[in-house]
Amino acid sequence: MTIAVLLTTFNRKQKTIACLQNLYQQQLPGDVRLDIFLTDDHSSDGTADAVKTQFPQVHLYYGSGSLFWAGGMRKTWQNAINTNPNYYLLLNDDTLLVDTAISTLISCSIDSKRKNDQAAICVGSTADNETGKISYGGKNLVDKNSWGKETFVFNETEITDCDFANANILLVPAEIVDNIGILSTAFTHGLADYDYTIKAKKAGYGLVVAPGFLGTCIDDHGNNWKSAKTTLKERIAYLKSPKGLAYHEFLGFVKAHFPKSYLNVFIKLWLKTLFPVLWDKFKHR
């Protein structure tokens, strides 16, 4: 069994090297082989050279500096597809796996398919290094038909269904990829993982969270709005930035999956931008 591990990086040499070192220390079943694919998006800190020197077996690809996360992952994934693996493991370069993470994900995939007679994407939860609290993983919407309040899905011992997920640790069976493809080109940076996992569920596949924490990763995103101390020009730039609120892409995501929430999301995006003092005061995320 071959698992294609997919990563992308930009100017995070130390984190990327630590992630790869950790990856090669996985306790794998005897019949499992990892094949690692990584896109370096024109890093200026020597990431690519360090990877090439320390991990010559990694399949290394190069971007122009404008791929962002989703673009980098698509480039990596497109190259990995040609090797016909059994699974694809999407992994963030700032995530450190526990030693048995991949074994747990494989068991999760096998058990889920046996139980439900359908392939399933298996999500790995991460703990924040500093707080010990969950930082990324599977999530449920409070109202299944609208985009809004969400809660993490986590269980120490049981495989649990979820509505959508982060791709910090995400194991995707090849048969799902053969059917629905890879991350959508509609997304530059974020949202691509949410869109993909929702799309998989709509196609009839399972989306489940593996038990326990499978890695660590700090949630360093902070508030998803700019402070009232910034200028309106800066706030509008953040609204439209791929690494900010990704205005057009976010609205496209909501329109595709939660059309009833479109007007509400549209209004909130502009309220955050024009009147951030409201969010500064009440901390609405």
Secondary structure, 3 states (H helix, E strand, C coil): CEEEEEEEECCCHHHHHHHHHHHCCCCCCCCCEEEEEEEECCCCCCHHHHHHHHCCCCEEEECCCCCHHHHHHHHHHHHHHCCCCCEEEEECCCCEECCCHHHHHHHHHHHHHHHHCCCEEEEEEEECCCCCCEEECEEEECCCCCCCCEEEECCCCCCEECCEECCCEEEEEHHHHHHHCCCCCCCCCCCHHHHHHHHHHHCCCEEEEEEEEEEECCCCCCCCCCCCCCCHHHHHHHHHCCCCCCHHHHHHHHHHHCHHHHHHHHHHHHHHHHCHHHHHHHCCC
